[in-house]
Amino acid sequence: MSLYPFLVAAHVTVVVFFVGGMLGYNRMIAGMSGKTPETQAPILIALIGFDRLIVTPALLLTWAFGVTLALWADWFASPWLMTKLVIVVALSAFHGMQSGQVRRSIRYGKPVKPIRGLGIGIVIAMLIIGILAIAKPI
């Protein structure tokens, strides 16, 4: 029995946790817009815990399973995968920007502000990634 379908299932599962976590993170930050740093602090501390427990491990596992699948299937020369990787790197960078912004906000006592358009950007990125991964059009 091949492990390939189990790797795909594991990859998709952790992607769901990663993307769901990023969207939840983004909505929580947007919901705090206009509040004082003192009001934001307990929620931001909880967000950091959520990030460390769910979102960051899901990001790392997404990369681990994704690279394993790409090596297994010898896809690294495929244009669709290179296109997908550009988007995945951008999503990973946005995660770093979000979590860094929250940590700095707590450290310096400044209010956190949402990254405009990030929520819809995540959704569009995932639509493109899904199409590339399933259809492999290029």
One Martini backbone bead per residue (centre of mass of N, CA, C, O) as a GRO file, in nm:
protein
  138
    1MET     BB    1   0.097   0.036   0.023
    2SER     BB    2   0.063   0.366  -0.025
    3LEU     BB    3   0.147   0.686   0.118
    4TYR     BB    4   0.045   0.916  -0.063
    5PRO     BB    5  -0.258   0.962   0.031
    6PHE     BB    6  -0.168   1.034   0.325
    7LEU     BB    7   0.000   1.281   0.256
    8VAL     BB    8  -0.224   1.441   0.126
    9ALA     BB    9  -0.413   1.443   0.371
   10ALA     BB   10  -0.215   1.581   0.563
   11HIS     BB   11  -0.170   1.835   0.398
   12VAL     BB   12  -0.465   1.932   0.385
   13THR     BB   13  -0.515   1.946   0.688
   14VAL     BB   14  -0.291   2.160   0.761
   15VAL     BB   15  -0.397   2.375   0.569
   16VAL     BB   16  -0.662   2.424   0.713
   17PHE     BB   17  -0.532   2.522   0.977
   18PHE     BB   18  -0.364   2.750   0.861
   19VAL     BB   19  -0.582   2.915   0.713
   20GLY     BB   20  -0.784   2.934   0.942
   21GLY     BB   21  -0.587   3.075   1.134
   22MET     BB   22  -0.530   3.324   0.960
   23LEU     BB   23  -0.824   3.420   0.940
   24GLY     BB   24  -0.877   3.441   1.244
   25TYR     BB   25  -0.652   3.634   1.309
   26ASN     BB   26  -0.748   3.861   1.120
   27ARG     BB   27  -1.031   3.902   1.255
   28MET     BB   28  -0.930   3.973   1.537
   29ILE     BB   29  -0.773   4.222   1.456
   30ALA     BB   30  -1.009   4.372   1.320
   31GLY     BB   31  -1.191   4.372   1.588
   32MET     BB   32  -0.967   4.572   1.742
   33SER     BB   33  -1.018   4.817   1.604
   34GLY     BB   34  -0.980   5.111   1.808
   35LYS     BB   35  -0.846   4.997   2.043
   36THR     BB   36  -0.674   4.977   2.311
   37PRO     BB   37  -0.391   4.830   2.425
   38GLU     BB   38  -0.521   4.730   2.692
   39THR     BB   39  -0.759   4.581   2.549
   40GLN     BB   40  -0.580   4.402   2.352
   41ALA     BB   41  -0.372   4.232   2.516
   42PRO     BB   42  -0.529   3.965   2.595
   43ILE     BB   43  -0.587   3.885   2.301
   44LEU     BB   44  -0.295   3.881   2.197
   45ILE     BB   45  -0.196   3.662   2.387
   46ALA     BB   46  -0.391   3.449   2.278
   47LEU     BB   47  -0.287   3.461   1.984
   48ILE     BB   48  -0.006   3.358   2.043
   49GLY     BB   49  -0.096   3.084   2.146
   50PHE     BB   50  -0.243   3.001   1.888
   51ASP     BB   51   0.001   3.021   1.705
   52ARG     BB   52   0.187   2.813   1.861
   53LEU     BB   53  -0.030   2.570   1.855
   54ILE     BB   54  -0.142   2.596   1.540
   55VAL     BB   55  -0.026   2.772   1.301
   56THR     BB   56   0.279   2.711   1.295
   57PRO     BB   57   0.267   2.400   1.284
   58ALA     BB   58   0.098   2.398   1.023
   59LEU     BB   59   0.306   2.536   0.848
   60LEU     BB   60   0.537   2.330   0.884
   61LEU     BB   61   0.372   2.081   0.787
   62THR     BB   62   0.302   2.185   0.511
   63TRP     BB   63   0.590   2.195   0.411
   64ALA     BB   64   0.674   1.903   0.469
   65PHE     BB   65   0.454   1.761   0.299
   66GLY     BB   66   0.496   1.917   0.034
   67VAL     BB   67   0.792   1.842  -0.019
   68THR     BB   68   0.752   1.538  -0.010
   69LEU     BB   69   0.557   1.526  -0.251
   70ALA     BB   70   0.742   1.661  -0.461
   71LEU     BB   71   0.966   1.450  -0.443
   72TRP     BB   72   0.804   1.193  -0.495
   73ALA     BB   73   0.683   1.318  -0.786
   74ASP     BB   74   0.877   1.512  -0.933
   75TRP     BB   75   0.779   1.852  -0.938
   76PHE     BB   76   1.011   2.081  -0.943
   77ALA     BB   77   0.982   2.132  -1.273
   78SER     BB   78   0.702   2.249  -1.238
   79PRO     BB   79   0.525   2.530  -1.302
   80TRP     BB   80   0.288   2.497  -1.101
   81LEU     BB   81   0.470   2.472  -0.847
   82MET     BB   82   0.621   2.739  -0.867
   83THR     BB   83   0.369   2.910  -0.847
   84LYS     BB   84   0.271   2.799  -0.577
   85LEU     BB   85   0.528   2.874  -0.410
   86VAL     BB   86   0.499   3.176  -0.427
   87ILE     BB   87   0.233   3.185  -0.268
   88VAL     BB   88   0.330   3.033  -0.014
   89VAL     BB   89   0.548   3.234   0.063
   90ALA     BB   90   0.354   3.470   0.101
   91LEU     BB   91   0.184   3.341   0.326
   92SER     BB   92   0.420   3.303   0.520
   93ALA     BB   93   0.490   3.605   0.538
   94PHE     BB   94   0.215   3.699   0.650
   95HIS     BB   95   0.236   3.542   0.906
   96GLY     BB   96   0.488   3.688   1.008
   97MET     BB   97   0.363   3.968   1.012
   98GLN     BB   98   0.135   3.916   1.208
   99SER     BB   99   0.296   3.801   1.452
  100GLY     BB  100   0.493   4.037   1.473
  101GLN     BB  101   0.283   4.258   1.527
  102VAL     BB  102   0.177   4.139   1.791
  103ARG     BB  103   0.443   4.131   1.950
  104ARG     BB  104   0.505   4.436   1.925
  105SER     BB  105   0.248   4.538   2.058
  106ILE     BB  106   0.307   4.417   2.333
  107ARG     BB  107   0.595   4.526   2.383
  108TYR     BB  108   0.506   4.854   2.307
  109GLY     BB  109   0.192   4.933   2.345
  110LYS     BB  110   0.053   4.904   2.065
  111PRO     BB  111  -0.168   4.907   1.834
  112VAL     BB  112  -0.328   4.690   1.633
  113LYS     BB  113  -0.330   4.636   1.276
  114PRO     BB  114  -0.466   4.559   0.998
  115ILE     BB  115  -0.423   4.396   0.699
  116ARG     BB  116  -0.516   4.503   0.415
  117GLY     BB  117  -0.672   4.239   0.234
  118LEU     BB  118  -0.582   3.961   0.356
  119GLY     BB  119  -0.832   3.781   0.359
  120ILE     BB  120  -0.886   3.780   0.050
  121GLY     BB  121  -0.599   3.694  -0.026
  122ILE     BB  122  -0.612   3.414   0.100
  123VAL     BB  123  -0.850   3.307  -0.063
  124ILE     BB  124  -0.729   3.347  -0.345
  125ALA     BB  125  -0.475   3.183  -0.301
  126MET     BB  126  -0.626   2.913  -0.244
  127LEU     BB  127  -0.764   2.890  -0.515
  128ILE     BB  128  -0.510   2.879  -0.686
  129ILE     BB  129  -0.375   2.641  -0.546
  130GLY     BB  130  -0.599   2.435  -0.596
  131ILE     BB  131  -0.590   2.445  -0.903
  132LEU     BB  132  -0.293   2.370  -0.937
  133ALA     BB  133  -0.297   2.096  -0.771
  134ILE     BB  134  -0.529   1.955  -0.935
  135ALA     BB  135  -0.481   2.039  -1.251
  136LYS     BB  136  -0.201   2.109  -1.355
  137PRO     BB  137  -0.188   2.329  -1.616
  138ILE     BB  138   0.157   2.398  -1.632
   0.00000   0.00000   0.00000
